[in-house]
């Protein structure tokens, strides 16, 4: 699934029962933009997810957000959009 948010194209993939949000990476004149992990939604209960951010160190950093998919989508769009648009 791809979604455009503030000019950034996001892709969501299911990996190990988690939803991982990918965004476009740094653009090079010679290469197409690389897809980079940005956010992860991990199920913690039936229909409830915990949100994590993928840091430059290569590790996931848990954020203080939990809720339904709809609530997490709202938080991502309103509070975390700058994290998704690395250029």
C-alpha positions as protocol buffer text, in pm:
chain_id: "A"
residue {
  index: 1
  type: UNK
  ca { x: 0 y: 0 z: 0 }
}
residue {
  index: 2
  type: UNK
  ca { x: 143 y: 339 z: -95 }
}
residue {
  index: 3
  type: UNK
  ca { x: 19 y: 671 z: 40 }
}
residue {
  index: 4
  type: UNK
  ca { x: 132 y: 1027 z: -32 }
}
residue {
  index: 5
  type: UNK
  ca { x: 178 y: 1247 z: 277 }
}
residue {
  index: 6
  type: UNK
  ca { x: 315 y: 1599 z: 236 }
}
residue {
  index: 7
  type: UNK
  ca { x: 494 y: 1506 z: -85 }
}
residue {
  index: 8
  type: UNK
  ca { x: 646 y: 1185 z: 54 }
}
residue {
  index: 9
  type: UNK
  ca { x: 537 y: 844 z: -73 }
}
residue {
  index: 10
  type: UNK
  ca { x: 494 y: 593 z: 209 }
}
residue {
  index: 11
  type: UNK
  ca { x: 478 y: 218 z: 176 }
}
residue {
  index: 12
  type: UNK
  ca { x: 348 y: -14 z: 448 }
}
residue {
  index: 13
  type: UNK
  ca { x: 461 y: -377 z: 461 }
}
residue {
  index: 14
  type: UNK
  ca { x: 381 y: -659 z: 700 }
}
residue {
  index: 15
  type: UNK
  ca { x: 703 y: -802 z: 846 }
}
residue {
  index: 16
  type: UNK
  ca { x: 697 y: -1058 z: 1129 }
}
residue {
  index: 17
  type: UNK
  ca { x: 342 y: -964 z: 1230 }
}
residue {
  index: 18
  type: UNK
  ca { x: 437 y: -596 z: 1247 }
}
residue {
  index: 19
  type: UNK
  ca { x: 349 y: -310 z: 1014 }
}
residue {
  index: 20
  type: UNK
  ca { x: 661 y: -133 z: 890 }
}
residue {
  index: 21
  type: UNK
  ca { x: 629 y: 207 z: 722 }
}
residue {
  index: 22
  type: UNK
  ca { x: 888 y: 285 z: 454 }
}
residue {
  index: 23
  type: UNK
  ca { x: 960 y: 624 z: 303 }
}
residue {
  index: 24
  type: UNK
  ca { x: 1183 y: 751 z: 24 }
}
residue {
  index: 25
  type: UNK
  ca { x: 1545 y: 792 z: 125 }
}
residue {
  index: 26
  type: UNK
  ca { x: 1804 y: 1041 z: 8 }
}
residue {
  index: 27
  type: UNK
  ca { x: 1785 y: 1106 z: -362 }
}
residue {
  index: 28
  type: UNK
  ca { x: 2091 y: 1077 z: -578 }
}
residue {
  index: 29
  type: UNK
  ca { x: 2124 y: 1217 z: -929 }
}
residue {
  index: 30
  type: UNK
  ca { x: 2226 y: 873 z: -1059 }
}
residue {
  index: 31
  type: UNK
  ca { x: 2000 y: 648 z: -851 }
}
residue {
  index: 32
  type: UNK
  ca { x: 1633 y: 618 z: -771 }
}
residue {
  index: 33
  type: UNK
  ca { x: 1554 y: 701 z: -407 }
}
residue {
  index: 34
  type: UNK
  ca { x: 1613 y: 410 z: -170 }
}
residue {
  index: 35
  type: UNK
  ca { x: 1327 y: 286 z: 45 }
}
residue {
  index: 36
  type: UNK
  ca { x: 1412 y: 330 z: 412 }
}
residue {
  index: 37
  type: UNK
  ca { x: 1238 y: 206 z: 725 }
}
residue {
  index: 38
  type: UNK
  ca { x: 1077 y: 488 z: 920 }
}
residue {
  index: 39
  type: UNK
  ca { x: 814 y: 361 z: 1164 }
}
residue {
  index: 40
  type: UNK
  ca { x: 692 y: 30 z: 1301 }
}
residue {
  index: 41
  type: UNK
  ca { x: 358 y: -66 z: 1451 }
}
residue {
  index: 42
  type: UNK
  ca { x: 390 y: -367 z: 1682 }
}
residue {
  index: 43
  type: UNK
  ca { x: 76 y: -543 z: 1808 }
}
residue {
  index: 44
  type: UNK
  ca { x: 65 y: -543 z: 2190 }
}
residue {
  index: 45
  type: UNK
  ca { x: -296 y: -655 z: 2234 }
}
residue {
  index: 46
  type: UNK
  ca { x: -593 y: -733 z: 2013 }
}
residue {
  index: 47
  type: UNK
  ca { x: -626 y: -430 z: 1785 }
}
residue {
  index: 48
  type: UNK
  ca { x: -378 y: -220 z: 1989 }
}
residue {
  index: 49
  type: UNK
  ca { x: -34 y: -126 z: 1853 }
}
residue {
  index: 50
  type: UNK
  ca { x: 283 y: 38 z: 1987 }
}
residue {
  index: 51
  type: UNK
  ca { x: 466 y: 285 z: 1762 }
}
residue {
  index: 52
  type: UNK
  ca { x: 846 y: 280 z: 1717 }
}
residue {
  index: 53
  type: UNK
  ca { x: 1084 y: 496 z: 1514 }
}
residue {
  index: 54
  type: UNK
  ca { x: 1383 y: 362 z: 1318 }
}
residue {
  index: 55
  type: UNK
  ca { x: 1692 y: 557 z: 1423 }
}
residue {
  index: 56
  type: UNK
  ca { x: 2007 y: 631 z: 1224 }
}
residue {
  index: 57
  type: UNK
  ca { x: 2190 y: 385 z: 1451 }
}
residue {
  index: 58
  type: UNK
  ca { x: 1993 y: 98 z: 1295 }
}
residue {
  index: 59
  type: UNK
  ca { x: 1782 y: 36 z: 1605 }
}
residue {
  index: 60
  type: UNK
  ca { x: 1414 y: 84 z: 1676 }
}
residue {
  index: 61
  type: UNK
  ca { x: 1329 y: 349 z: 1933 }
}
residue {
  index: 62
  type: UNK
  ca { x: 991 y: 302 z: 2108 }
}
residue {
  index: 63
  type: UNK
  ca { x: 771 y: 610 z: 2105 }
}
residue {
  index: 64
  type: UNK
  ca { x: 516 y: 685 z: 2379 }
}
residue {
  index: 65
  type: UNK
  ca { x: 218 y: 612 z: 2153 }
}
residue {
  index: 66
  type: UNK
  ca { x: -19 y: 316 z: 2165 }
}
residue {
  index: 67
  type: UNK
  ca { x: -365 y: 272 z: 2015 }
}
residue {
  index: 68
  type: UNK
  ca { x: -565 y: 139 z: 1725 }
}
residue {
  index: 69
  type: UNK
  ca { x: -448 y: 157 z: 1365 }
}
residue {
  index: 70
  type: UNK
  ca { x: -675 y: 457 z: 1309 }
}
residue {
  index: 71
  type: UNK
  ca { x: -533 y: 640 z: 1613 }
}
residue {
  index: 72
  type: UNK
  ca { x: -176 y: 562 z: 1509 }
}
residue {
  index: 73
  type: UNK
  ca { x: -242 y: 689 z: 1154 }
}
residue {
  index: 74
  type: UNK
  ca { x: -373 y: 1014 z: 1300 }
}
residue {
  index: 75
  type: UNK
  ca { x: -65 y: 1054 z: 1524 }
}
residue {
  index: 76
  type: UNK
  ca { x: 171 y: 981 z: 1237 }
}
residue {
  index: 77
  type: UNK
  ca { x: 0 y: 1233 z: 1009 }
}
residue {
  index: 78
  type: UNK
  ca { x: -26 y: 1507 z: 1271 }
}
residue {
  index: 79
  type: UNK
  ca { x: 287 y: 1469 z: 1486 }
}
residue {
  index: 80
  type: UNK
  ca { x: 540 y: 1253 z: 1304 }
}
residue {
  index: 81
  type: UNK
  ca { x: 519 y: 1367 z: 941 }
}
residue {
  index: 82
  type: UNK
  ca { x: 865 y: 1536 z: 954 }
}
residue {
  index: 83
  type: UNK
  ca { x: 1022 y: 1201 z: 1049 }
}
residue {
  index: 84
  type: UNK
  ca { x: 885 y: 1045 z: 733 }
}
residue {
  index: 85
  type: UNK
  ca { x: 1019 y: 1299 z: 488 }
}
residue {
  index: 86
  type: UNK
  ca { x: 1398 y: 1259 z: 506 }
}
residue {
  index: 87
  type: UNK
  ca { x: 1571 y: 1406 z: 205 }
}
